[in-house]
Amino acid sequence: MIGIDYVGPISVESNGNRYMLVITDYFSKWVEAFATVNADAITTAHILVKEIISRYGIPKKIVSDLGKVFLSDLIKDVNRLFMVEKLSTTPYHPQCDGLTERFNQIIIRLLKIYVQNNHYNWSFFLPVVLFAIRSTIVPNYGMSPYKILFGRDPTLPIHLTVPNPVTNLQVKNQKTYVENIQLVFNESYTVLRFLYAYAKEIQQNQYNKQVKKLQRYAVDQLVLVKNFHPADEDETNKFIPNWKGPFVITRVCSDEVVELNLPSTYSNKKVSVRNIKPFKHRIEKLNKKKPVDSQEYYNGPPILPLLYDMTKNQTPSFDPKKVLTTTPTPSVFKPILPVGASLKKSLISKGG
């Protein structure tokens, strides 16, 4: 299974390259990246057939996001021709294809080191960056993607002074070499399958812990969806609401994905539960709040007549100072009294 994704637009080079197509193998962690002028279906199909299938064989599955390029009729025809199963991630949830997203970040991070101030010549350093990634040992595997794919470690610049004992073995003929490589592959792949299953089990346990914390949804439930769409020309991003809706859940696909009755402007009706939240009517919110008892906070006379008299420039119908001396102090603002003294006795002593 391989993952595929476009990075860009990046700085436009003199030859017109401004995109980078990244393709990763989930088993070996081998990564390929191609500088392209366009990010369209023709370019994608050309690279898949000429650079991937013709070199490494036909993949069983291809994982991508919901970009128009990967959903085009041309890519569908290529997948149908080579009998490749196409898998798509949910919108705005890159964790579904975490391996490709991680390699995208690694490639960009390494390119920054090589490119520095020359931002318009990044494709020149791309092969060097890819070689560094392919020859680096994968922590969970204990071997590099290069060795997983070719059965031996690559010849590095250090081996020009310190010979590599593996690559300097004398091989009598091609048959002996193939037999030796076959033994290496059998041993390596046996270990890899065990480590891959072990790593997958750990990831599954972590995933299950996260899923337990997720909100559970049901069909016909109203929800709000995160607003990822940019502002129009006559709008400002700062004033755009963070959520859209409400929308009705039409189907619960899994613990992490639901299907909504979204408008036709949405290319996909399936949404990750991490990008939605339950919709609550404002009436329900008000009903859930504890009713406020005004007598709990204020026991004096109504305040509205006083305000009315003041706005009419009339003398208040009652003396606020007199009211304050006779009105009990609210319970929430009890004054500090001597030990054993009561509020009633304190007021009597002050009045008397």
C-alpha positions in Angstrom: 0.0 0.0 0.0 1.3 3.5 -0.9 0.3 7.0 0.1 0.2 9.9 -2.4 0.0 13.6 -1.8 0.9 16.9 -3.3 3.0 19.6 -1.5 2.8 23.2 -2.7 2.7 25.5 -4.3 6.3 26.1 -3.4 8.7 28.7 -4.8 8.5 28.7 -8.6 11.8 27.6 -10.2 13.2 28.8 -13.6 11.9 25.6 -15.2 8.4 26.2 -13.8 8.4 23.6 -11.0 6.2 24.7 -8.1 4.7 21.4 -6.7 6.1 18.2 -5.3 4.4 14.9 -5.5 5.3 12.7 -2.6 4.7 8.9 -2.7 5.5 6.6 0.3 5.4 2.9 0.8 3.7 1.9 4.1 5.7 -1.3 4.6 9.3 -0.3 3.7 8.9 3.4 4.5 10.6 4.1 1.1 9.7 7.6 -0.2 9.7 9.1 -3.6 9.2 12.8 -4.4 8.9 14.4 -7.8 9.1 18.1 -8.7 6.3 19.1 -11.0 5.0 22.1 -12.9 1.4 21.3 -12.3 -0.6 19.3 -9.8 -3.1 17.8 -12.2 -4.4 14.4 -13.1 -2.2 14.0 -16.2 1.0 14.7 -14.2 -0.1 12.3 -11.5 -1.0 9.5 -13.9 2.2 9.9 -15.8 4.3 9.6 -12.6 2.3 6.7 -11.3 2.8 4.6 -14.5 6.3 5.7 -15.6 8.0 6.2 -12.2 6.3 3.9 -9.8 4.5 1.0 -11.5 7.2 0.5 -14.1 10.0 0.4 -11.4 8.4 -1.2 -8.3 5.4 -3.0 -9.6 1.7 -2.5 -9.1 0.6 -1.5 -5.6 -2.4 -3.2 -4.1 -3.8 0.0 -2.6 -3.4 3.8 -2.9 -4.3 6.2 -0.1 -4.9 9.9 -0.8 -6.9 12.8 0.4 -10.1 14.1 -1.4 -8.3 16.4 -3.8 -9.8 16.8 -7.2 -6.7 15.4 -8.8 -7.0 12.0 -7.1 -10.8 11.9 -7.7 -10.5 12.6 -11.4 -11.7 10.2 -14.0 -8.2 9.7 -15.4 -6.9 8.5 -12.0 -9.9 6.3 -11.6 -9.2 4.7 -15.1 -5.5 4.1 -14.1 -6.6 2.4 -10.9 -9.2 0.3 -12.8 -6.7 -0.6 -15.5 -4.1 -1.9 -12.9 -6.8 -3.2 -10.5 -5.6 -0.9 -7.7 -7.9 -0.3 -4.7 -8.3 3.4 -4.1 -8.8 4.6 -0.5 -9.7 8.2 0.5 -9.2 10.0 3.8 -11.9 12.1 5.4 -11.8 15.8 4.8 -9.6 18.0 7.0 -8.3 15.0 8.9 -4.6 14.4 7.8 -4.1 11.8 10.5 -5.8 9.3 8.2 -2.7 9.4 6.0 -0.2 10.2 8.8 2.8 8.5 7.1 2.7 10.7 4.0 2.0 13.8 6.0 5.0 13.1 8.2 7.3 12.6 5.2 6.0 15.8 3.7 7.2 17.6 6.8 10.5 15.8 6.9 11.3 16.6 3.2 10.4 20.3 3.7 12.5 20.5 6.9 15.6 19.0 5.2 15.1 21.1 2.1 15.3 24.2 4.3 18.8 23.2 5.4 20.1 22.7 1.9 18.2 25.6 0.2 18.8 28.3 2.8 18.6 31.6 0.8 18.3 30.1 -2.7 14.6 29.3 -2.6 14.2 29.0 -6.4 16.5 25.9 -6.8 14.9 23.5 -4.3 14.5 20.6 -6.8 18.3 20.4 -7.3 18.6 19.2 -3.6 15.6 16.9 -3.7 17.5 13.7 -4.6 20.1 14.3 -1.8 17.3 14.8 0.7 15.6 11.6 -0.4 18.8 9.6 -0.2 19.3 10.8 3.4 15.8 9.7 4.3 16.1 6.3 2.6 19.4 5.5 4.2 18.3 6.4 7.7 17.4 3.6 10.1 13.7 3.4 10.9 13.4 3.3 14.7 10.7 0.6 14.8 12.5 -1.6 12.3 16.2 -1.3 13.1 17.1 -1.0 9.5 16.8 1.6 6.7 14.2 1.7 3.9 17.1 1.1 1.5 18.0 -2.2 3.1 14.4 -3.3 3.4 14.0 -2.7 -0.4 17.3 -3.9 -1.7 18.5 -6.4 0.9 21.7 -4.5 1.8 22.9 -1.2 3.2 23.7 1.6 0.7 27.3 2.6 0.0 27.8 5.9 1.8 30.6 8.4 1.4 32.2 7.1 4.6 32.7 3.8 2.9 35.1 5.4 0.5 37.7 5.5 3.3 36.2 2.7 5.5 35.2 -0.3 3.3 31.7 -1.6 3.7 32.1 -5.3 4.6 28.7 -6.2 3.1 29.2 -4.6 -0.3 32.8 -5.8 -0.6 31.9 -9.5 -0.4 33.2 -11.4 -3.4 30.4 -12.9 -5.4 31.2 -15.7 -7.9 28.2 -15.3 -10.1 24.7 -13.8 -10.3 23.0 -17.0 -9.1 25.1 -17.0 -5.9 24.3 -13.3 -5.3 20.6 -13.9 -5.8 20.6 -16.8 -3.4 22.4 -14.7 -0.8 20.0 -11.8 -1.3 17.1 -14.2 -1.0 18.3 -15.4 2.4 18.8 -11.8 3.5 15.2 -10.9 2.4 13.7 -13.9 4.1 15.4 -13.1 7.4 14.8 -9.4 7.2 11.1 -9.7 6.2 10.4 -12.2 9.0 11.7 -9.7 11.5 9.9 -6.9 9.8 6.6 -8.6 9.8 6.9 -9.2 13.5 8.0 -5.6 14.2 5.3 -4.2 11.9 2.6 -6.2 13.7 4.0 -5.2 17.1 4.1 -1.5 16.1 0.6 -1.8 14.6 -0.7 -3.3 17.9 0.7 -0.4 19.9 -0.8 2.1 17.5 -4.1 0.3 17.7 -4.1 0.4 21.5 -3.3 4.1 21.5 -6.1 4.6 18.9 -8.6 2.7 21.1 -7.8 5.0 24.0 -8.4 8.1 21.9 -11.6 6.6 20.4 -13.0 6.0 23.9 -12.7 9.8 24.6 -14.5 10.8 21.4 -18.1 12.0 21.4 -20.7 9.3 20.4 -23.2 10.3 17.8 -26.5 8.9 16.5 -28.5 9.1 13.3 -30.8 12.2 13.0 -28.7 14.1 15.6 -28.0 17.7 14.9 -24.4 18.8 14.8 -22.2 21.7 13.9 -19.2 21.4 11.4 -15.9 23.2 11.7 -15.7 25.9 9.1 -12.5 25.3 7.1 -13.6 27.4 4.0 -11.8 30.7 3.5 -13.6 34.0 3.4 -15.0 35.4 0.2 -13.7 38.6 -1.4 -16.2 40.7 0.4 -15.7 38.9 3.8 -12.9 38.8 6.5 -11.6 35.6 8.0 -11.7 37.1 11.5 -15.5 37.6 11.2 -16.3 34.2 9.7 -18.1 31.8 12.2 -15.9 29.0 13.4 -18.8 26.5 13.0 -21.5 25.9 10.3 -24.8 24.2 10.7 -26.7 22.6 12.1 -26.7 19.5 9.9 -28.4 16.2 10.4 -26.4 12.9 10.8 -27.7 10.5 8.1 -25.3 7.6 8.8 -22.8 6.6 11.4 -20.0 5.0 9.4 -17.7 4.3 12.4 -16.6 5.6 15.8 -14.6 8.3 13.9 -16.6 9.1 10.8 -20.2 10.2 10.2 -22.2 11.1 7.1 -24.1 14.4 7.1 -26.8 16.0 4.9 -24.3 18.7 3.7 -25.2 21.0 0.9 -24.0 20.3 -2.7 -21.1 22.7 -2.2 -19.3 20.0 -0.1 -17.4 17.5 -2.2 -17.8 14.8 0.4 -20.6 14.1 2.9 -18.4 12.1 5.3 -16.8 14.0 8.2 -14.5 13.1 11.0 -16.1 13.3 14.5 -13.1 15.5 15.5 -14.5 18.2 13.2 -18.0 18.3 14.5 -19.8 19.0 17.8 -23.4 18.5 19.1 -25.8 21.3 18.3 -27.8 22.6 21.2 -30.8 24.9 20.9 -30.4 28.1 22.8 -33.7 27.4 24.6 -32.2 24.1 25.8 -29.2 26.0 27.1 -31.3 28.5 29.0 -33.5 25.7 30.5 -30.4 23.9 31.8 -29.2 27.0 33.6 -30.2 27.4 37.3 -32.9 30.0 37.6 -31.7 33.2 39.3 -33.7 34.2 42.4 -33.4 38.0 42.7 -34.4 37.8 46.4 -31.3 35.8 47.0 -29.1 38.7 46.1 -31.2 41.8 46.8 -34.0 42.3 49.3 -34.5 46.1 48.9 -37.3 47.9 47.1 -37.7 47.6 43.3 -35.0 49.4 41.5 -37.0 50.5 38.4 -39.1 53.1 40.2 -36.0 54.7 41.5 -34.4 54.8 38.0 -37.7 56.2 36.6 -37.8 59.1 39.1 -34.1 59.9 38.4 -34.6 60.1 34.6 -37.6 62.5 35.2 -35.5 64.7 37.4 -37.8 64.1 40.2 -37.1 63.4 43.8 -37.0 59.7 44.5 -40.1 58.3 46.0 -38.1 56.9 48.9 -34.9 57.6 50.7 -32.1 55.1 49.6 -30.1 55.8 52.8 -33.1 55.0 55.0 -33.7 51.8 53.0 -30.1 50.7 53.3 -30.2 51.0 57.1 -33.3 48.9 57.4 -32.7 46.4 54.6 -31.1 43.1 55.8 -27.7 42.4 54.3 -27.8 39.8 51.5 -26.6 36.4 52.6 -24.0 36.3 49.9 -22.4 39.4 51.3 -22.5 38.7 55.0 -20.4 41.1 57.0 -17.7 39.8 59.4 -19.3 39.7 62.9 -17.8 38.9 66.3 -18.0 35.2 67.3 -21.4 34.4 68.7 -23.0 37.6 67.4 -26.0 37.5 65.1 -27.0 39.8 62.2 -30.2 40.8 63.9 -28.5 41.8 67.2 -25.9 43.7 65.2 -28.5 45.7 63.3 -30.5 46.5 66.5 -27.4 47.7 68.2 -26.5 50.0 65.3 -30.1 51.4 65.1 -30.4 51.9 68.8 
